[in-house]
Each structure stands twice: as C-alpha cells, then as structure tokens.
Amino acid sequence: MAEAAAVGSLSGVECAMESDGRALVLDSQVLPSVFVSRLSLAWSVSRHMVSCSARELDVFLEDAELPGRTFRVRVSRLHKSHSPEDGRKLARHVGKILSERYSVDLKNPDTEVRILLSGKCHVGLLEGEIDRSPFEARKSENRPFKHPISLHPRLARALVNLTRASEGQTVLDPFCGTGGILLEAGLMGCHTLGGDIDGRMVDGTRLNMSHYGISDAEIRKTDVSSWAEQNPPVDSIATDPPYGRSASTAKEPIGSLYSRAFSACHSALKEGGRLAIVLPSETHVPLACGFTLDSMHPVRVHRSLTRYFCVFKKNQSK
Ligand SMILES: C[S@@+](CC[C@H](N)C(=O)[O-])C[C@H]1O[C@@H](n2cnc3c(N)ncnc32)[C@H](O)[C@@H]1O
C-alpha cells in the first residue's frame, strides 16, 4: 500500500487513500498505466468506479457506463470469509445486469469490470495486472554477475518506488553491491548513480546494468562517505547497506558505518528528497540526523530475520 501511495504521489500532489483489507482506493492524478508499469507488490490496477455494499451495487449498475460494446466481469476475493461460490454468484449477477445494455465477451472484451470483494465491493475497469515474471527473470541468480546479498527485484523495485523518484530523475545507491536496486531504477527511466567499496561489486554492477540495456549508469569504486562531496545533489537515494551478516562492512562496526552513511546521504540528497533504506533493526532510526522518518515497513525475511524498509525525508534547512 505504501508503494502504491508513493507512486500515486508522483505528480507532486499527495494522493488520498482509503484501504479496505487488501483493497486500496487511491485518489491520484497519476495515470493508471504508470501504476501498472511501476508497481511490483500489487496484483492489479483498475480505474475506480464505485465502492459500495453488495445491496447498493444494483442501483449503481443500472446507469453504469462502460467504454466499448463488450465486457466481462471478474471478481477477486480478498477476504477468506468470501467463498469461491460467492465470487461466481456476484460475477453472474453483475454480468446479467450489464448484459441488458452491453454484450458479454469472455475471451476478448473491450473492457473488464473488476470487482474486489473485501469489506465492500470495489468496482473498477481493469487497467492491467502486475506481471511478476520479469521480476522473477531478473533475480540475482539469473543475472550475469550473481551474489546472494541482492534483494529480490520486487523488493528492490518497491524500495525505489518508495523514494518517489520519477522518470529522468537521479537515483543514488551508495552500497550498490550487484546493482539490484539501480537496475530497477534504471528500468523505470531514472538516471542511476552507484558506488561500492568492493571493486568486484563495481565491475559486477556495471556488467548487470549493461546486460539489461542501461548504458548511462555511473558506477564508482568508493566509500559511502565520498558521496558527501557529491555535487549537484541527487533527487533520491535507495539503498540496502550491509547488515553485518553476509554482506561485508569491511570490519567496521555497524553503528559507525550507519552514522557515516546517514551523514553522507544527507549531504548528497537534495532538500525534501527521500532516502529509502533497508535497516536490520529499528534501533538505527535515531542515527538519521537531519531527516524525518516518513514511514517504516517491517518485511519478514524468515522466522529470525526481519528487515525494516524505512523512508526518510530530508529536512528543509532553516
Ligand atoms: C547488502 S549489500 C548491497 C546489495 C545490493 N542491494 C544488491 O542488489 O546487490 C551491501 C554492499 O555494501 C558494500 N559496502 C560495505 N561497506 C561499504 C562502504 N563503507 N562504502 C561503500 N560500500 C560498502 C559491500 O561491499 C556490499 O556490496
């Protein structure tokens, strides 16, 4: 939901949102096609028509206008209290009412009426499903330079989306590793800038970026602190620093590395820009001097490991 809300605010206007279980209704100026091409954690995107109870649905459907002549109805059940039969019944019922004015075409309709069945019925016109296969295809093991430290591409994509970076803006990852985060930023049309203290990672990121057709990435072998002198400031930073487990900290205590990282990111980022960073624990949040914590999203990796996807906004100087 945070990922969708961040994309919904790309126009610069904060989008209003209302959630109902796993359904999210956004009031945004951003085109639905942008949600479909950018989101990684959502399932589908529809143009919202109405949210109402099952009883109120008939009144709405009597006058509902659909684009084109043919339609089909699909119901996604988002709550386990709704049985498959509930979904089928609702689809048949809606189809019957709409078929008085439009023709049913189950195979190739002009429009698909998508109903998300949660607490309410959320009715919309389907704009697109989020295709998970390209994210799977870009998993670390399928890239020319592989290393198990890399985030899953869907999480890397979500992290970049949380920064609200738009096409053409610059995204920095000062701990780029194999380039998984920069890859997602580059594929969304952002200019990418990255660094890593380990030369093998720098070469690997360059290889991975060019393999996926991103030719303008600037990747340097450098310590995180060197970005403090970066000029001009970047629009966004998305990064996944070492946790002191498998990813190396070059023997530096984690607290000291994170303090340096926050200070460097603060200097490298433009005012009002966002830093989306994966932290191993909430205890590191107070190290983010000069930032305001926008949101924090725990992501459970396995039983004993949770990572915290944190979004910080750089404070305006007084
Ligand atoms: C968790 S990994 C990043 C993984 C990356 N997101 C990816 O997709 O592969 C952290 C990286 O930080 C690098 N690193 C450690 N200390 C650093 C420092 N002081 N400055 C810059 N990079 C550093 C490590 O070499 C490692 O590649």
The ligand as an SDF file (V2000), in Angstrom:
LIG
                    3D

 27 29  0  0  0  0  0  0  0  0999 V2000
   23.7380   -5.6860    1.2000 C   0  0  0  0  0  0  0  0  0  0  0  0
   24.9600   -5.3400    0.0400 S   0  0  0  0  0  0  0  0  0  0  0  0
   24.0750   -4.4750   -1.2020 C   0  0  0  0  0  0  0  0  0  0  0  0
   23.3240   -5.3970   -2.0890 C   0  0  0  0  0  0  0  0  0  0  0  0
   22.6960   -4.7130   -3.2670 C   0  0  0  0  0  0  0  0  0  0  0  0
   21.4560   -4.0720   -2.9100 N   0  0  0  0  0  0  0  0  0  0  0  0
   22.4860   -5.6790   -4.4150 C   0  0  0  0  0  0  0  0  0  0  0  0
   21.4430   -5.6280   -5.0840 O   0  0  0  0  0  0  0  0  0  0  0  0
   23.3540   -6.4910   -4.6860 O   0  0  0  0  0  0  0  0  0  0  0  0
   25.9410   -4.0990    0.7770 C   0  0  0  0  0  0  0  0  0  0  0  0
   27.1600   -3.6560   -0.0400 C   0  0  0  0  0  0  0  0  0  0  0  0
   27.7850   -2.5760    0.6670 O   0  0  0  0  0  0  0  0  0  0  0  0
   29.1790   -2.6170    0.3560 C   0  0  0  0  0  0  0  0  0  0  0  0
   29.9090   -1.8230    1.3730 N   0  0  0  0  0  0  0  0  0  0  0  0
   30.2970   -2.1940    2.6200 C   0  0  0  0  0  0  0  0  0  0  0  0
   30.9030   -1.1680    3.2430 N   0  0  0  0  0  0  0  0  0  0  0  0
   30.8870   -0.1120    2.3870 C   0  0  0  0  0  0  0  0  0  0  0  0
   31.3420    1.2330    2.4640 C   0  0  0  0  0  0  0  0  0  0  0  0
   31.9810    1.6920    3.5620 N   0  0  0  0  0  0  0  0  0  0  0  0
   31.1420    2.0560    1.4140 N   0  0  0  0  0  0  0  0  0  0  0  0
   30.5130    1.5850    0.2750 C   0  0  0  0  0  0  0  0  0  0  0  0
   30.0810    0.3050    0.1440 N   0  0  0  0  0  0  0  0  0  0  0  0
   30.2560   -0.5260    1.1790 C   0  0  0  0  0  0  0  0  0  0  0  0
   29.5100   -4.1050    0.3450 C   0  0  0  0  0  0  0  0  0  0  0  0
   30.6670   -4.3370   -0.4330 O   0  0  0  0  0  0  0  0  0  0  0  0
   28.2350   -4.7090   -0.2470 C   0  0  0  0  0  0  0  0  0  0  0  0
   28.3870   -4.9210   -1.6380 O   0  0  0  0  0  0  0  0  0  0  0  0
  1  2  1  0
  2  3  1  0
  2 10  1  0
  3  4  1  0
  4  5  1  0
  5  6  1  0
  5  7  1  0
  7  8  2  0
  7  9  1  0
 10 11  1  0
 11 12  1  0
 11 26  1  0
 12 13  1  0
 13 14  1  0
 13 24  1  0
 14 15  1  0
 14 23  1  0
 15 16  2  0
 16 17  1  0
 17 18  1  0
 17 23  2  0
 18 19  1  0
 18 20  2  0
 20 21  1  0
 21 22  2  0
 22 23  1  0
 24 25  1  0
 24 26  1  0
 26 27  1  0
M  CHG  2   2   1   9  -1
M  END
$$$$
